[in-house]
Amino acid sequence: MANEIDLAELAESPMPQDNGAPRSAQDLEAVYDIPVTVSAVLGKSTMQVSQLLKLGRGAVVELDRKLGEAIDIYVNNRLIARGEVVMVDDNRLGVTMTEIIKSERGF
């Protein structure tokens, strides 16, 4: 897609400042300790409250994604990437970013 870039391209490209000069990682140190919320969305479903109340243990909610399809990764409720679910250790899940979504405002 035209609005996507790959991770290698992002890592190699300098981050422009307002005056067009590239930013270094050191210029961004002031924001390194700001907490953000990262969410990995496997899929979504819409249902009526009456259907929701009927759900019980073992109920299956069908999502709008197919098996193997990329999941959406959000930071502070803004879509920033797509990725795949991976196994971390023996009993934990993680996400591998496979593509970065280029922001209209820039990085």
C-alpha positions, -999 to +999 in steps of 0.1 A: +000+000+000+011+036-006+008+046+030+031+019+044+068+017+048+090-011+060+110-012+093+144-010+076+134+021+057+121+037+089+153+029+109+175+043+082+157+075+075+165+106+096+136+122+114+130+157+100+127+187+124+105+217+117+133+234+098+140+203+077+172+193+095+174+156+106+168+148+143+192+125+162+181+100+188+197+122+214+173+151+204+144+128+215+157+118+249+132+141+266+103+119+256+119+085+263+103+081+297+068+091+287+045+060+291+023+050+262-004+023+259+003-003+233-026-025+221-026-054+197-061-060+182-067-095+169-100-084+154-134-068+161-170-079+163-203-060+166-232-074+185-263-063+203-264-060+241-289-089+242-264-111+223-236-100+246-256-110+277-262-145+263-225-152+261-212-177+286-181-197+294-169-214+262-188-190+239-171-182+206-172-146+193-164-145+156-140-117+146-136-098+114-102-113+106-091-145+090-066-169+105-031-157+096-042-122+087-021-094+102-032-078+134-034-041+141-010-025+166-021+008+182-001+032+204-024+055+224-054+045+202-036+054+170-028+027+144+009+026+140+017-009+126+006-043+116+021-075+129+018-112+137+013-130+170+043-149+182+051-172+212+074-157+238+089-183+262+066-212+268+033-195+279+034-159+268+023-142+236+040-113+218+037-094+186+062-090+158+057-059+138+058-067+101+049-032+087+048+003+100+019+025+090+032+059+079+014+088+096-001+116+076+015+140+100+049+123+096+071+107+123 
